[in-house]
Amino acid sequence: MKIAVAMSGGVDSSTAAYILKSQGHEVIGMSMQMYNALDRAETEYGGCCTIDDLADARRVAWKLEIPHFILNMEAGFHEAVIKPFVQSYLSGSTPSPCVLCNTHVKFALMHDKALGVGAEKVATGHYARVTRDVDGSYELCKARDLAKDQSYFLFELNQHQLSQTIFPLGELTKTEVRAIASEGGLDVADKSESYEICFVPNADSYTKIVADEARKMASVAGAGTLVSAVASGEAGGDIVDRNGTVLGHHDAYYRFTIGQRRGLQAGGFGERMYVIDVDPLKRQVVVGPEEALTRHELIAERVHWISGRAPAGKIEVTGKIRSRSPEVAAEVEMLDDAMAKVTFRAPMRAVAPGQAVVFYQDDVCLGGGWITRG
């Protein structure tokens, strides 16, 4: 069949294209330009989707003798990923931009463009699997290589998207993928992996992106007090304990996330202190001992069920609150059409509003939601 492959220039997507071409499919390579890397070369140059990556993708396409297109996704990526990323930090939350990118860019904007050029399916280099349930519905399942599984980042996919998606690497290990790439003569076989957010070059540079974007947003009428405060450099405030006692001061509240220890400019602690809350309205960073980070319950909003059907009552699952955190037995109870209470059987550390909680039953990813302060 005719399959469009999202090619990032890395070994995974390149190998996915090679496998499908080797199976006799008509393969089209599609790469996405997410942001203007030339404009951001010194400040916001990320760890993937760079100019070099696009060049690698084009070289692989040439090697495989398949057509290759670069799609300008800059406007859509900014609106769907960067803008929510900034707004999350401004609201004192911790964003998960990779989920948003998959949901709104790779499996929406790119997906539509692929189908528009006649592709019957879309393939990516994600480590995940698509299977069929006994009733014929599509299921998102973990990859065989659990160390590389990426189903957490795909929990918002729906039945229509899964019906048109192929994950050629779902049954393979990373070692096997590199071996296949090497056998196919792909130059990227030994290319190192990128673990950064594509538009954030290192762990600290996101704060500059937040400040720069806030200044742009502040020029628009009705931008809000938080945006104005950050844009004018007035986001500093107090570091306080759980009783409200001032322990120190900070320059910008959005530089702190729940569970953080580094960067706390406050003294006199009798024990190790961690960020346990960020209050953007008061510009306060609340700190406390490690035990204050643990919770057994959370509220999730914008809950999505991959089957398209929410459970009628309480449901037993395993859940995870970060992509690399262990799964913990939990109970999910829908409170309304889009909000759920999640009760964990074991304490969870550093539950951060803005992050995703994802539900599983064995290998099947059921869906998930977005952690809120509710």
C-alpha positions in Angstrom: 0.0 0.0 0.0 1.0 3.7 -0.2 2.4 4.7 3.2 3.6 8.1 4.4 6.4 7.8 7.0 7.1 10.7 9.4 10.9 11.0 9.1 12.7 13.0 11.7 16.2 12.1 10.5 16.9 9.7 13.4 17.6 6.0 13.3 14.0 5.0 14.4 12.0 6.7 11.7 14.6 6.0 9.1 14.5 2.3 9.9 10.7 2.4 9.8 10.9 3.7 6.3 13.4 1.1 5.3 11.4 -1.8 6.7 8.2 -0.7 4.9 10.1 -0.2 1.6 11.7 -3.7 2.0 8.2 -5.1 2.4 7.2 -3.8 -1.0 5.1 -0.8 0.1 5.1 2.5 -1.8 6.7 4.8 0.8 6.7 8.5 0.9 9.0 10.3 3.4 7.6 13.3 5.2 9.6 15.5 7.5 8.2 18.4 9.6 9.9 21.7 10.0 8.6 22.6 13.5 10.4 25.9 14.1 12.8 28.3 12.3 16.1 26.8 13.5 18.1 29.5 11.8 16.5 32.2 13.9 17.1 30.3 17.0 20.5 28.8 16.4 22.1 30.3 19.5 19.3 30.5 21.9 16.5 28.0 21.3 18.1 25.4 19.0 16.7 22.1 20.1 17.9 18.6 20.2 15.8 17.2 17.3 14.0 18.4 14.2 17.0 20.5 13.4 18.4 21.5 10.0 20.9 18.7 10.2 18.1 16.2 11.1 16.1 17.3 8.0 19.2 16.8 5.9 19.7 13.3 7.4 16.1 12.4 6.5 16.6 13.6 3.0 19.8 11.5 2.6 18.0 8.4 3.9 15.1 9.0 1.5 17.6 9.3 -1.4 19.2 6.1 -0.3 15.9 4.3 -0.2 14.8 5.9 -3.5 11.6 7.3 -2.1 10.1 10.8 -2.5 10.7 13.1 0.4 8.8 16.2 1.4 9.5 18.8 4.1 6.3 20.2 5.6 6.3 23.7 7.1 4.6 23.1 10.4 5.9 26.2 12.2 2.6 28.0 12.6 0.7 24.9 13.7 3.5 23.8 16.0 3.7 27.2 17.7 -0.1 27.3 18.3 -0.5 23.6 19.4 2.7 23.0 21.3 4.9 26.1 22.1 2.0 28.4 23.2 0.4 25.8 25.6 3.9 25.0 26.8 4.4 28.6 27.8 0.9 29.1 29.2 1.4 26.0 31.4 4.5 27.4 33.1 2.8 30.8 33.4 0.0 29.1 35.3 2.4 27.3 37.7 2.1 23.9 36.0 4.5 21.6 34.3 3.8 21.0 30.6 4.2 17.8 28.6 4.8 19.1 25.0 5.7 15.8 23.5 2.1 14.5 24.0 0.7 17.7 22.5 3.0 17.4 19.5 1.9 13.8 18.8 -1.8 14.6 19.3 -2.0 17.9 17.4 0.9 17.9 15.0 2.2 14.4 14.0 -1.2 12.6 14.1 -3.3 15.5 13.1 -1.7 18.1 10.8 0.8 15.8 9.3 -1.6 12.9 9.2 -4.1 15.0 7.2 -1.4 16.1 4.7 -0.3 12.5 4.2 -3.9 11.4 3.4 -4.2 14.4 1.2 -1.5 13.1 -1.1 -3.1 9.7 -1.4 -1.4 7.7 1.5 -3.5 4.9 2.8 -1.6 4.7 6.1 0.8 6.8 8.2 3.8 5.3 9.9 6.2 6.6 12.5 9.2 5.4 14.4 7.4 5.2 17.7 7.9 2.2 19.9 4.3 1.1 20.3 1.9 -1.4 18.7 -1.6 -1.3 17.2 -3.8 -4.3 17.7 -7.5 -5.2 17.3 -9.8 -6.1 20.2 -12.4 -9.0 19.9 -15.1 -6.4 19.0 -13.0 -5.1 16.2 -11.9 -1.8 17.9 -8.3 -0.7 17.7 -6.0 -0.8 20.7 -2.8 1.0 21.5 -0.4 -1.4 23.1 3.0 -1.1 24.6 6.1 -1.9 22.6 7.7 -5.3 23.1 10.8 -3.4 24.2 9.4 -2.0 27.4 12.5 0.1 28.0 11.7 2.1 24.8 7.9 2.0 25.0 6.4 5.3 24.0 2.6 4.6 24.4 2.5 7.2 27.2 3.0 10.0 24.7 0.3 8.6 22.4 -2.6 8.2 24.9 -4.7 10.9 23.1 -4.9 9.0 19.8 -8.4 8.0 18.7 -9.9 5.0 16.8 -9.8 6.8 13.4 -6.1 7.7 13.9 -5.1 4.2 15.0 -7.0 2.6 12.1 -4.6 4.5 9.8 -1.4 4.2 11.7 1.5 1.7 11.5 4.3 1.4 14.0 6.9 -0.8 12.3 9.2 -0.9 15.3 6.6 -2.1 17.8 7.9 -5.6 17.9 11.6 -4.7 17.9 14.3 -3.8 20.4 16.5 -0.8 19.9 19.5 -3.0 19.3 17.6 -4.8 16.5 16.6 -1.5 15.0 20.2 -0.3 14.8 21.2 -3.7 13.3 18.5 -3.4 10.6 19.6 0.2 9.8 23.2 -1.0 9.5 22.2 -3.9 7.2 20.3 -1.4 5.1 23.3 0.8 4.7 21.6 3.8 6.5 24.1 6.4 7.6 22.1 7.1 10.7 22.4 3.6 12.1 24.8 4.8 14.9 23.3 8.2 15.3 22.8 9.2 19.0 19.4 9.7 20.4 18.0 13.0 21.5 16.1 13.2 24.8 15.5 16.9 24.8 12.4 18.8 24.0 12.9 19.7 20.3 12.7 23.4 20.8 14.5 23.5 24.1 18.3 22.9 23.9 18.9 22.2 27.6 17.1 22.0 30.9 17.5 25.6 31.8 16.8 27.4 28.5 13.0 26.9 28.7 12.9 29.9 31.0 14.1 32.2 28.2 11.5 30.8 25.9 8.8 31.5 28.5 10.0 35.0 29.0 10.4 35.7 25.2 6.9 34.3 24.4 5.3 36.3 27.3 6.7 39.5 25.9 5.1 38.7 22.5 1.8 37.8 24.2 1.9 41.0 26.3 1.6 43.0 23.1 -1.8 41.6 22.5 -4.8 43.2 24.2 -6.2 41.3 27.1 -3.0 39.3 27.7 -3.6 39.1 31.4 -1.7 40.0 34.6 0.5 36.9 34.7 1.7 37.5 31.1 2.3 41.1 31.9 4.3 40.3 35.1 6.6 37.9 33.3 7.0 40.1 30.3 8.0 43.0 32.5 10.4 40.9 34.6 8.2 41.2 37.7 7.7 37.5 38.2 9.8 37.3 41.4 8.5 36.6 44.8 8.8 34.7 48.1 9.8 31.2 48.8 7.6 30.1 51.7 6.9 27.0 53.8 3.5 25.3 54.1 2.6 27.8 56.8 3.3 30.8 54.7 6.5 31.7 56.5 8.9 33.5 54.2 12.2 31.5 53.8 13.8 33.3 50.9 13.1 34.9 47.5 13.2 33.9 43.9 13.5 35.9 40.6 10.8 34.1 38.6 8.2 31.6 39.8 8.0 29.8 36.5 11.5 28.5 36.9 10.3 26.1 39.5 8.4 22.8 39.2 7.1 20.4 41.8 9.7 18.1 43.2 12.6 20.4 42.4 15.4 21.0 44.9 18.0 22.9 42.8 17.9 26.6 42.8 16.1 27.2 46.1 17.7 30.4 47.4 16.7 30.0 51.0 18.5 29.0 54.1 17.9 27.6 57.5 16.4 24.3 56.4 16.7 21.6 59.0 16.2 19.0 56.3 16.1 18.7 52.6 13.4 20.9 51.1 11.6 20.5 47.8 9.1 22.5 45.8 5.7 21.2 46.7 3.6 23.9 45.0 3.9 27.0 42.8 1.3 29.8 43.2 1.5 32.1 40.2 -1.1 34.6 41.5 1.0 35.2 44.7 4.3 34.6 42.9 5.1 32.2 45.7 7.1 29.0 45.6 6.0 26.7 48.4 8.6 24.3 49.8 8.4 21.4 52.2 10.0 18.1 53.2 10.1 15.1 50.9 7.1 13.5 52.5 5.0 16.5 51.5 5.5 15.4 47.9 3.5 12.2 48.2 -0.1 11.8 47.2 -2.5 8.9 46.8 -5.1 10.8 44.7 -5.3 13.2 41.9 -7.9 14.8 39.7 -7.5 14.5 35.9 -9.3 16.7 33.4 -9.8 16.3 29.6 -9.8 12.6 30.1 -9.6 10.6 26.9 -10.5 6.9 26.3 -8.9 5.4 23.2 -11.8 3.1 22.8 -14.1 6.1 22.5 -16.2 4.8 25.5 -15.7 5.9 29.1 -16.2 3.2 31.7 -19.7 3.1 33.3 -18.3 2.9 36.8 -15.0 2.6 38.7 -12.3 0.8 36.8 -9.1 -0.9 38.0 -6.0 0.1 36.1 -2.3 0.7 36.4 -1.3 4.3 36.0 1.8 6.3 35.5 2.3 10.1 36.0 5.5 10.4 33.9 6.8 8.5 30.9 9.5 6.8 32.8 7.8 6.4 36.1 6.7 2.9 37.2 3.1 1.9 36.8 1.1 1.7 40.0 -2.2 0.0 40.6 -5.0 2.5 40.7 -8.8 3.1 40.5 -10.3 5.5 38.1 -13.7 7.0 38.7 -15.2 9.3 36.1 -16.7 12.4 37.8 -18.3 13.8 34.6 -17.8 13.4 30.9 -14.2 14.6 30.9 -13.0 14.6 34.6 -11.9 11.7 36.7 -10.6 10.9 40.2 -7.6 8.6 40.2 -6.8 6.8 43.5 -3.4 5.0 43.7 -2.8 2.0 45.8 0.7 3.2 46.6 2.0 6.8 47.3 3.0 8.8 44.2 5.8 11.3 44.4 5.8 14.7 42.9 2.4 14.7 41.2 2.6 17.8 39.0 -0.4 19.6 37.5 0.0 19.9 33.8 1.5 16.5 33.3 -0.4 13.5 31.9 -1.6 10.5 33.9 -2.0 7.5 31.6 -4.0 4.3 32.3 -3.1 0.7 31.3 -4.5 -2.8 31.7 -1.7 -5.2 31.0 -0.1 -4.2 27.7 -3.1 -2.1 26.6 -3.0 1.7 26.9 -6.6 2.7 27.7 -6.1 6.4 27.6 -5.4 9.1 30.2 -5.9 12.7 31.2 -4.2 15.9 32.4 -3.4 16.3 36.1 -5.1 19.4 37.6 -5.1 21.1 40.9 -8.8 20.2 41.4 
